[in-house]
């Protein structure tokens, strides 16, 4: 399968924890749909100490996985807000 385009889109979104409202990631998102996965090569700023875990409340918001051969974070539904 094809890997995601490395340069990717220009639209940057801020991803925050839905429980404590802490800013988690700044991500270059493509398309109009909901956020389901975050390819690691498109993450502009990662403000977490452990991948997929909120640094303030300790809640897991994503799981590390491989999607189409590229490392990514698979978002757990309802755990994050996108702005």
Residue pairs with C-beta under 8 A, 6 or more apart in sequence:
1 68
1 69
2 68
3 68
3 69
3 70
4 39
4 41
4 42
4 68
4 70
6 41
8 28
8 30
8 39
8 41
8 42
9 28
9 29
9 30
9 31
10 28
11 28
11 29
11 30
12 26
12 27
12 28
12 29
12 44
13 26
13 27
13 29
13 35
13 82
13 83
14 23
14 25
14 26
14 82
14 83
15 23
15 24
15 25
15 26
15 27
15 35
15 38
15 80
15 81
15 82
16 22
16 23
16 24
16 80
16 81
16 83
17 24
17 54
17 56
17 57
17 59
17 61
17 79
17 80
17 81
18 78
18 79
18 80
18 81
19 54
19 57
19 59
19 79
20 54
20 56
20 57
20 59
21 81
22 47
22 54
22 55
22 56
22 57
23 47
24 46
24 47
24 48
24 54
24 61
24 80
25 38
25 43
25 44
25 45
25 46
25 47
25 48
26 43
26 44
26 45
27 35
27 38
27 42
27 43
27 44
28 42
28 43
28 44
29 35
29 42
29 82
34 82
35 75
35 80
35 82
36 74
36 75
37 67
37 72
37 73
37 74
37 75
38 62
38 72
38 73
38 75
39 67
39 70
39 71
39 72
40 70
40 71
40 72
40 73
41 70
41 71
47 55
48 54
48 55
49 55
51 62
51 64
51 73
52 60
52 61
52 62
52 63
52 64
52 73
53 59
53 60
53 61
54 60
54 61
59 79
60 76
60 79
61 75
61 76
61 79
61 80
62 73
62 74
62 75
62 76
62 79
62 80
63 73
63 74
63 76
64 71
64 72
64 73
64 74
65 71
65 72
65 73
65 74
66 72
67 74
